[in-house]
Amino acid sequence: MSTFRQIYYQIVFSTKHRKPVLNIEYEDELYKYIWGIVKNKNCKLYRINGMPDHIHLFTDLHPSVSLSSFVKDIKVSSNLWIKQNGLFPDFEEWQNGYGAFTYSEREKDMIINYIKNQKEHHKNESFEVEYKNLLKSHGIEFDEKYLW
């Protein structure tokens, strides 16, 4: 029997200390690099976008890949790539941790559009507010002293 899955995640992580160091001018190169990592893990990237201080991915997760190793591989590999190519000279590293939120097939288009419109969205809402709202809307309890 074949393996079938439908495991959609929105994954969010930020730069160290949420410093705005991801220049919009070169973000497409970074996103293409991350897309390659996702593809090499036999996962599918539906949308990636972000702001100078954080990134959102909407992806499926292959059953052979654990969420924590998936995010770790993306962050470690992209961290090395960023430091080697010099496109983001003020980038230090990714902040520890990440948010991962699951969605159903019915929500897929909504989340793709949400991620697509990150720059418009953040004209009205900070990353801090956005992230807390994501946690709350998914019923995730948190202590603010561990968020930042």
C-alpha positions as CSV (number, residue, x, y, z in Angstrom):
1,M,0.0,0.0,0.0
2,S,1.3,3.5,-0.8
3,T,1.6,6.2,1.8
4,F,-0.8,9.1,1.5
5,R,-0.7,12.3,3.6
6,Q,-2.1,15.7,4.0
7,I,0.0,17.5,6.6
8,Y,-0.1,21.2,6.1
9,Y,2.1,23.5,8.2
10,Q,2.6,27.2,8.4
11,I,6.1,27.6,9.9
12,V,7.3,30.9,11.2
13,F,10.7,31.8,12.4
14,S,12.6,35.1,12.8
15,T,16.1,36.5,12.7
16,K,18.1,36.7,15.9
17,H,16.6,39.4,18.1
18,R,14.1,40.0,15.3
19,K,16.6,42.4,13.6
20,P,15.3,43.6,10.2
21,V,18.3,42.3,8.2
22,L,16.6,40.3,5.3
23,N,16.8,42.9,2.5
24,I,13.7,42.8,0.3
25,E,16.0,43.2,-2.7
26,Y,17.5,39.7,-2.3
27,E,14.6,37.9,-0.5
28,D,13.7,35.9,-3.7
29,E,17.1,34.3,-3.8
30,L,16.7,33.2,-0.2
31,Y,13.2,31.9,-0.8
32,K,14.4,29.9,-3.8
33,Y,17.2,28.4,-1.7
34,I,14.7,27.4,1.0
35,W,12.4,26.0,-1.6
36,G,15.3,23.7,-2.7
37,I,15.7,22.5,0.8
38,V,12.0,21.7,1.1
39,K,12.0,19.9,-2.2
40,N,15.0,17.8,-1.2
41,K,13.1,16.6,1.8
42,N,10.2,15.3,-0.5
43,C,8.0,18.0,0.9
44,K,6.0,20.6,-1.1
45,L,6.3,24.4,-0.6
46,Y,3.0,26.1,-1.3
47,R,4.1,29.6,-0.4
48,I,7.0,31.4,1.3
49,N,7.2,35.1,2.1
50,G,8.2,37.3,5.0
51,M,9.5,40.5,6.2
52,P,13.0,41.8,7.0
53,D,12.8,40.1,10.4
54,H,10.9,36.9,9.9
55,I,9.7,34.3,7.4
56,H,6.5,32.3,6.9
57,L,6.4,29.0,5.0
58,F,3.3,27.0,4.1
59,T,4.4,23.5,3.3
60,D,3.3,19.9,3.6
61,L,5.4,17.5,5.5
62,H,6.5,14.1,4.1
63,P,5.7,11.3,6.6
64,S,9.4,10.3,6.7
65,V,10.4,13.8,8.0
66,S,10.0,15.0,11.5
67,L,8.9,18.6,11.9
68,S,11.8,19.5,14.2
69,S,14.5,18.1,11.8
70,F,12.8,19.8,8.9
71,V,12.9,23.2,10.5
72,K,16.4,22.6,11.8
73,D,17.6,21.7,8.3
74,I,16.0,24.7,6.8
75,K,17.5,27.1,9.4
76,V,21.0,25.5,9.4
77,S,21.3,25.3,5.7
78,S,19.9,28.7,4.9
79,N,22.0,30.2,7.7
80,L,25.2,28.9,6.0
81,W,24.0,30.0,2.6
82,I,23.3,33.5,3.8
83,K,26.7,33.9,5.4
84,Q,28.5,32.5,2.4
85,N,26.8,34.7,-0.3
86,G,26.9,38.0,1.5
87,L,23.5,39.2,0.3
88,F,22.4,40.0,3.8
89,P,25.5,41.4,5.5
90,D,23.9,42.2,8.8
91,F,22.4,38.8,9.3
92,E,23.8,37.0,12.3
93,E,21.6,33.9,12.5
94,W,18.1,32.7,13.0
95,Q,16.5,33.1,16.4
96,N,16.1,29.9,18.4
97,G,12.8,28.2,18.1
98,Y,9.9,28.5,15.6
99,G,6.1,28.3,15.4
100,A,4.4,25.5,13.5
101,F,0.7,25.6,12.9
102,T,-1.4,22.9,11.2
103,Y,-4.2,23.6,8.7
104,S,-6.8,21.6,6.8
105,E,-7.4,21.4,3.1
106,R,-10.3,23.9,3.5
107,E,-7.9,26.5,4.9
108,K,-5.1,26.0,2.3
109,D,-6.0,28.9,0.0
110,M,-6.6,31.3,2.9
111,I,-3.2,30.6,4.4
112,I,-1.4,30.8,1.0
113,N,-3.0,34.3,0.5
114,Y,-2.2,35.3,4.0
115,I,1.5,34.5,3.4
116,K,1.5,36.0,0.0
117,N,0.3,39.3,1.5
118,Q,2.7,39.6,4.4
119,K,4.1,43.0,3.4
120,E,0.6,44.5,3.2
121,H,-0.5,42.7,6.4
122,H,2.5,44.1,8.4
123,K,1.6,47.7,7.5
124,N,-1.1,47.3,10.2
125,E,0.3,44.7,12.6
126,S,3.7,44.0,14.1
127,F,5.4,40.6,14.0
128,E,4.9,40.4,17.8
129,V,1.2,40.9,17.6
130,E,0.9,38.6,14.6
131,Y,2.8,35.8,16.4
132,K,0.9,36.1,19.6
133,N,-2.4,36.0,17.6
134,L,-1.2,32.8,15.8
135,L,-0.4,31.1,19.1
136,K,-3.7,32.2,20.6
137,S,-5.8,31.2,17.6
138,H,-4.3,27.7,17.7
139,G,-4.9,27.3,21.5
140,I,-1.2,27.3,22.3
141,E,-0.4,28.5,25.8
142,F,2.7,30.6,26.2
143,D,4.6,32.7,28.6
144,E,5.7,36.0,27.0
145,K,9.1,35.9,28.7
146,Y,9.9,33.0,26.5
147,L,8.7,34.5,23.2
148,W,11.5,36.9,22.5
